[in-house]
Amino acid sequence: MHEPSGLTELVTAAANGDPEAWNAIVERFTSLLWSVGRAHRLSMEDAADVVQNTWLRLLDHLDRIQQPEALPGWLATTARHECLSLLRRRGRDVLVRDDDLGPMLVDEEAASLDAALLEDERDVQLWTCFTQLSERCQRLLRVLMACDRPNYAEVSASLGMPVGSIGPTRMRCLSTLRSLVSDTGYAFESGGGRP
């Protein structure tokens, strides 16, 4: 029997009840979930709860995943929400003296890790959109982005495209990419996550 290795195949197989595919997904992304818990400075027990709850959320949604390539971003976002939910519950449970402002201070390291996770999620979404472009658009954009000032004569020779069609084709490809990106709900231009 052929063992699925690509993310799309793994998600499809896991959604169809394949325990090996589920285990492969868990093995591949558990460290990501633990890193989210560490970024929120959770105790080992709380981080374990976040990891377990995130896997349970995925199990609930596994048969509805339409873009398996976006799974890492979905997992990171879900784990982050689980962390924040847990911290809100803990905040209601723990009594703090008025003069103890330590828990209220912003942890710069956690904030930068959180921003990095959001950037990773954004990048996954962007690359997911990129892979939906035609093969021709993907090749053209990759070649044009490979250097700061691409030489259209060299691009023409490498892709077998007339020099005069490179610019208009590039514009159509970027327009299609913008449309795909806008459908995700992410605000890529401002560098932020979902609005």
C-alpha positions in Angstrom: 0.0 0.0 0.0 1.3 3.5 -0.9 1.8 5.6 2.2 0.7 9.3 1.7 3.5 11.8 2.2 2.2 15.1 0.8 0.1 17.2 3.1 -2.9 17.1 0.8 -2.7 13.3 0.7 -2.2 13.1 4.5 -5.2 15.3 5.3 -7.4 13.4 2.8 -6.3 10.0 4.2 -6.7 11.1 7.8 -10.2 12.5 7.0 -11.0 9.1 5.6 -10.0 7.4 8.9 -6.4 6.4 8.2 -4.7 6.3 11.6 -1.2 6.3 10.0 -2.0 9.5 8.2 -3.3 11.1 11.3 -0.2 10.1 13.3 2.0 11.5 10.5 0.2 14.9 10.7 0.5 14.9 14.5 4.2 14.0 14.3 4.9 16.7 11.7 3.2 19.6 13.5 3.3 18.9 17.3 6.5 20.9 17.7 4.7 23.9 16.1 1.9 23.7 18.6 4.4 23.4 21.5 6.2 26.5 20.2 3.0 28.4 20.3 2.5 27.4 24.0 6.1 28.3 24.8 5.6 31.7 23.1 2.8 32.4 25.5 4.9 31.3 28.4 2.5 28.6 29.5 3.4 25.9 32.1 4.1 22.5 30.7 0.6 21.3 31.9 -1.2 24.3 30.2 0.9 23.9 27.0 0.0 20.2 26.9 -3.7 21.2 27.2 -3.3 23.7 24.4 -1.7 21.0 22.2 -4.3 18.5 23.0 -7.2 20.9 22.4 -5.8 22.0 19.1 -5.6 18.5 17.9 -9.2 17.9 19.0 -10.3 21.0 17.1 -8.5 19.7 14.0 -10.2 16.3 14.4 -13.6 18.1 14.5 -12.8 20.0 11.3 -10.7 17.4 9.4 -13.4 16.5 6.9 -14.1 20.2 6.1 -10.5 21.3 5.2 -10.5 22.7 1.7 -6.9 23.9 1.6 -4.6 21.3 3.2 -1.5 23.4 2.3 -2.8 26.0 4.8 -2.9 23.5 7.7 0.2 24.8 9.5 -1.2 28.3 9.6 -4.6 27.0 10.8 -2.9 24.9 13.5 -0.8 27.8 14.7 -3.8 30.2 14.8 -6.0 27.7 16.6 -3.2 27.0 19.1 -2.8 30.7 19.7 -6.6 31.1 20.3 -6.4 28.2 22.7 -3.5 29.9 24.6 -5.3 33.2 24.8 -8.5 31.5 25.9 -6.6 29.6 28.6 -4.8 32.8 29.8 -8.1 34.6 30.0 -9.6 31.9 32.1 -6.5 31.8 34.3 -6.7 35.6 34.6 -10.1 35.3 36.1 -9.1 32.6 38.5 -5.9 34.2 39.9 -6.1 37.0 42.4 -3.3 39.6 42.1 -2.4 42.3 44.5 -2.8 45.9 43.1 0.9 46.6 43.4 1.9 43.4 41.6 1.9 44.7 38.0 4.3 42.1 36.7 1.6 39.9 35.0 0.2 43.1 33.3 3.4 44.1 31.6 3.9 43.2 27.9 6.4 40.5 27.4 8.4 41.8 24.4 9.8 38.3 23.5 6.3 36.7 23.5 5.0 39.6 21.5 7.7 39.2 18.9 7.2 35.4 18.7 3.5 36.0 18.3 4.2 38.4 15.5 6.5 35.8 13.9 3.8 33.2 14.1 1.3 35.5 12.4 3.9 36.3 9.7 4.4 32.5 9.2 0.6 32.0 8.9 0.4 34.9 6.4 3.3 33.4 4.3 1.6 30.0 4.2 -1.6 31.7 2.9 0.3 33.7 0.3 2.1 30.6 -1.0 -1.1 28.7 -1.0 -2.6 31.5 -3.3 0.6 31.4 -5.4 0.2 27.7 -6.0 -3.3 28.3 -7.4 -1.8 30.4 -10.3 -1.3 28.7 -13.7 2.1 27.0 -14.2 3.0 29.7 -16.7 2.3 32.5 -14.1 4.2 30.7 -11.4 7.3 30.2 -13.6 7.2 33.8 -14.8 6.8 35.4 -11.4 9.6 33.1 -9.9 12.0 34.1 -12.7 11.2 37.8 -12.3 11.5 37.7 -8.5 14.8 35.9 -8.6 16.8 39.2 -9.1 16.3 42.9 -8.4 16.4 44.0 -12.0 15.5 41.1 -14.3 16.8 41.2 -17.9 13.7 40.7 -20.1 15.8 39.4 -22.9 17.1 36.6 -20.6 13.7 36.0 -19.2 12.3 35.7 -22.8 15.1 33.2 -23.7 14.6 31.1 -20.6 10.8 30.9 -20.7 10.4 31.0 -24.5 8.2 34.1 -24.3 8.3 37.2 -26.6 9.8 40.1 -24.7 6.8 42.3 -25.4 4.4 39.8 -23.7 6.4 39.6 -20.4 5.1 42.8 -18.9 1.4 42.3 -19.7 1.5 38.7 -18.7 3.2 39.7 -15.4 0.4 42.2 -14.8 -2.3 39.6 -15.4 -0.6 37.1 -13.2 -0.2 39.7 -10.3 -3.8 40.7 -10.8 -4.9 37.1 -10.4 -2.7 36.7 -7.4 -4.2 39.8 -5.8 -7.7 38.5 -6.3 -6.8 35.1 -4.7 -5.1 36.9 -1.8 -8.1 39.2 -1.2 -10.4 36.1 -1.0 -8.3 34.9 2.0 -9.3 37.9 4.1 -5.6 38.7 4.9 -4.3 42.3 4.7 -0.9 41.4 3.1 -0.2 45.0 2.0 -0.2 46.3 5.6 1.8 43.4 6.8 -0.9 42.4 9.2 -3.0 39.3 9.6 -6.7 39.1 9.2 -8.5 42.5 9.4 
